[in-house]
Amino acid sequence: MGASTIVVAREDLSIPGAVDAANGAPSVAADIEAQFFNVVRQHNPDVVVLDLTASQGNGIPAIIKIRRRSGVPILVVCGPDDPQMREYCLAGAAECMQAPVDLMALNQTVQQIIQLSKSSHIAVAAEPSQTEPMCFAGLMLYPHQNLLIGPDGSTIKLTTSENRVLVHFVSNPLTLCTRDALSEALYGPQRPNSDRAVDVVVTRLRKKIGSLGGPLMQRLIKTEFRRGYVFVAEVSVGAPVAARHAEPPLHARTA
């Protein structure tokens, strides 16, 4: 594998050693963030390593800020007693490591994230060519727009990973979806050995479905212990009659 580009940032998104050529090191939060995203745009890094070893509780907001404006994978390095490792993954981190970090282990993790990211892009071509909305339990999924619409017309934007998993579920309703199958839907043939990423995506997906249809809707994705998940809903292809001539909203909120 060739050379990789990595950006290291603190929880305020400041980059150690980075200095603005005209104004020196930025000191205002907005300027720090602007410099961070400028670096990301200019250098197109393979991974952002987010150093949360001295975190003051702003790690999750930092991850969300990055996720809202960039698809770059995030590797979190946190303190040995940090209780929020799972929450970092739920917020959008690709992986978490606890300090002190062995440089060889760090490099191996970075390379795995890069490989999975490349496989994820390749897997896009293998996604179902479904263009019609897919309906279940009063909700409508527009697969090619990563858009989910609730019974009252409220909308929510899905991440690419959430969309892929939900498309797999609605394409295989009332059927056991193994973690291996879901992992392949996420990453393609070169999927990771761990199924942790699948569980994290399913957790986020349940919350988004519940936010549109109510808490009971989270039960549409039933866990089969040690085997995978079953999507327990009838699915139909095409919008209901009342909605067939309506276009999906151009803007959707992200949750």
C-alpha positions in Angstrom: 0.0 0.0 0.0 1.3 3.5 -0.9 1.8 6.4 1.4 -1.2 7.5 3.4 -2.3 11.1 4.3 -3.3 11.5 7.9 -4.4 14.7 9.7 -4.1 14.8 13.5 -6.5 17.1 15.4 -7.5 17.8 19.0 -11.1 17.9 20.2 -11.4 21.6 19.3 -10.2 20.6 15.7 -7.0 22.5 16.1 -4.1 20.8 14.3 -0.9 20.6 16.3 1.8 22.7 14.6 -0.5 24.2 12.0 0.0 27.9 11.5 -1.9 30.3 9.2 0.7 31.9 6.9 -0.9 35.4 7.2 -2.2 35.6 10.7 -0.3 33.0 12.8 -2.0 30.3 14.8 -5.8 30.8 14.9 -7.2 31.4 18.4 -11.0 31.8 17.8 -13.0 28.6 17.6 -14.5 29.5 14.3 -11.1 30.2 12.8 -9.7 26.9 14.2 -12.6 25.0 12.6 -12.2 26.9 9.3 -8.5 26.0 9.2 -9.2 22.4 10.0 -11.7 22.0 7.1 -9.4 23.9 4.8 -6.7 21.4 5.5 -9.1 18.5 4.9 -10.2 20.0 1.6 -6.7 20.8 0.4 -5.0 17.5 1.4 -7.9 15.1 1.2 -6.6 12.9 4.0 -7.2 9.2 4.2 -7.9 9.3 7.9 -8.4 12.0 10.6 -6.9 11.0 13.9 -8.8 12.8 16.6 -6.8 13.1 19.8 -9.2 13.0 22.8 -6.6 12.0 25.4 -7.0 15.3 27.1 -10.7 15.6 26.3 -12.9 18.0 28.3 -16.1 16.2 27.2 -16.3 17.7 23.7 -15.2 14.6 21.7 -18.7 13.7 20.5 -19.5 17.3 19.2 -16.1 17.3 17.4 -17.0 14.0 15.6 -20.4 15.3 14.7 -18.9 18.5 13.2 -16.5 16.5 11.0 -19.3 14.1 9.9 -21.6 16.9 8.9 -19.0 18.4 6.5 -16.8 15.6 5.5 -16.8 11.8 4.8 -13.2 11.3 5.9 -12.9 8.3 8.3 -12.2 9.3 11.9 -9.9 7.3 14.3 -10.4 8.4 17.9 -7.5 8.1 20.3 -8.9 8.5 23.9 -7.8 8.2 27.4 -7.5 4.7 29.1 -10.5 5.4 31.3 -12.7 7.2 28.8 -16.3 5.9 29.2 -17.5 7.2 25.9 -15.8 4.9 23.4 -19.1 3.3 22.2 -20.7 6.8 21.9 -17.8 7.9 19.7 -18.5 5.1 17.3 -22.2 5.9 17.4 -21.5 9.6 16.6 -19.5 8.5 13.5 -16.0 7.4 14.4 -14.6 4.5 12.4 -12.6 3.1 15.3 -11.4 4.0 18.8 -8.1 3.2 20.5 -7.1 3.8 24.1 -3.8 5.6 25.0 -1.0 4.8 25.3 -1.0 3.8 21.7 1.6 1.5 20.2 2.7 3.1 16.9 2.7 -0.2 15.0 -0.9 -0.9 16.2 -1.9 2.6 15.3 -0.5 2.2 11.8 -2.2 -1.2 11.4 -5.5 0.3 12.5 -5.1 3.3 10.1 -4.3 1.0 7.2 -7.4 -1.2 8.0 -9.6 1.9 8.1 -8.3 3.0 4.7 -8.8 -0.4 3.2 -12.3 -0.6 4.5 -13.0 2.9 3.2 -11.9 1.9 -0.3 -13.9 -1.3 -0.2 -16.9 0.8 0.9 -16.6 3.0 -2.2 -16.3 -0.1 -4.4 -19.4 -1.6 -2.8 -21.5 1.3 -4.0 -21.6 -0.2 -7.4 -23.1 -3.4 -6.0 -26.0 -1.7 -4.3 -29.5 -2.6 -5.5 -30.7 -0.6 -8.6 -34.0 0.0 -6.9 -35.3 3.5 -7.9 -38.8 3.2 -6.6 -39.5 4.1 -2.9 -39.8 1.1 -0.6 -42.6 1.2 1.9 -42.9 -0.5 5.3 -44.8 0.2 8.5 -46.0 3.6 7.2 -42.5 4.7 6.3 -41.1 5.3 2.9 -37.4 4.7 2.0 -35.9 6.5 -1.1 -32.8 4.4 -1.5 -30.9 6.6 -4.0 -31.5 9.7 -1.9 -30.6 8.1 1.5 -34.0 9.5 2.6 -36.6 8.1 5.0 -40.1 9.7 5.3 -42.4 9.2 8.2 -46.2 8.8 8.2 -46.7 12.5 8.9 -44.4 13.6 6.1 -41.4 14.3 8.3 -38.1 13.3 6.8 -34.7 12.2 8.0 -31.4 11.8 6.1 -29.6 8.5 6.4 -25.9 8.1 6.3 -24.5 5.9 3.5 -23.9 3.1 5.9 -27.4 3.3 7.4 -28.9 3.4 3.9 -27.1 0.3 2.8 -28.1 -1.7 5.9 -31.7 -0.6 5.6 -31.8 -1.4 1.9 -30.5 -4.9 2.7 -33.2 -5.3 5.4 -36.1 -4.1 3.3 -34.9 -6.3 0.4 -34.9 -9.3 2.7 -37.9 -8.8 5.0 -38.9 -11.5 7.6 -35.6 -13.3 6.8 -32.5 -13.8 8.9 -29.9 -11.2 7.9 -26.6 -12.5 9.2 -23.9 -10.2 10.4 -21.6 -11.5 7.6 -24.2 -10.5 5.0 -24.8 -7.1 6.5 -21.0 -6.5 6.8 -20.6 -7.4 3.1 -23.5 -5.0 2.3 -21.5 -2.3 4.2 -18.0 -3.0 3.0 -18.1 -5.4 0.1 -16.1 -8.7 0.0 -13.2 -7.3 2.0 -15.2 -6.9 5.1 -13.6 -6.6 8.6 -13.3 -9.6 10.9 -15.3 -7.9 13.6 -19.1 -7.3 13.4 -18.9 -4.4 15.8 -19.5 -1.8 12.9 -22.7 -3.6 11.9 -24.1 -3.4 15.4 -23.2 0.3 15.7 -25.0 1.1 12.4 -28.1 -1.0 13.3 -28.3 0.9 16.7 -28.2 4.2 14.8 -30.8 3.0 12.3 -33.2 1.9 15.0 -33.0 5.3 16.6 -33.7 7.1 13.3 -36.7 4.8 12.5 -38.0 5.3 16.1 -37.7 9.1 15.7 -40.1 9.0 12.7 -42.5 6.3 13.8 -42.3 6.2 17.6 -40.2 4.0 20.0 -42.1 0.8 19.2 -40.9 1.1 15.6 -37.3 0.3 16.8 -38.6 -3.3 17.3 -38.9 -3.7 13.5 -35.2 -4.7 13.6 -35.2 -7.8 15.8 -31.9 -9.2 17.1 -31.3 -12.9 16.7 -28.7 -13.6 19.4 -25.3 -14.5 17.8 -26.9 -14.9 14.4 -27.8 -11.5 13.1 -31.1 -9.6 12.7 -34.6 -10.0 11.2 -36.5 -7.1 9.7 -40.1 -7.9 10.9 -42.2 -5.8 8.6 -44.1 -6.3 5.3 -42.4 -4.3 2.5 -43.9 -3.1 -0.8 -42.2 -1.3 -3.7 -43.5 2.0 -4.9 -45.2 4.9 -3.1 -48.7 4.6 -1.8 -51.4 5.9 -4.2 -51.8 9.2 -2.3 -48.0 9.9 -2.6 -47.2 8.6 -6.0 -47.3 12.0 -7.6 -45.5 13.8 -4.8 -41.8 14.4 -5.0 -39.7 13.7 -2.0 -38.5 16.8 -0.1 -35.4 18.5 -1.4 -34.1 19.2 2.1 -34.1 16.7 5.0 -32.9 17.1 8.5 -30.0 15.0 9.8 -30.4 13.2 13.1 
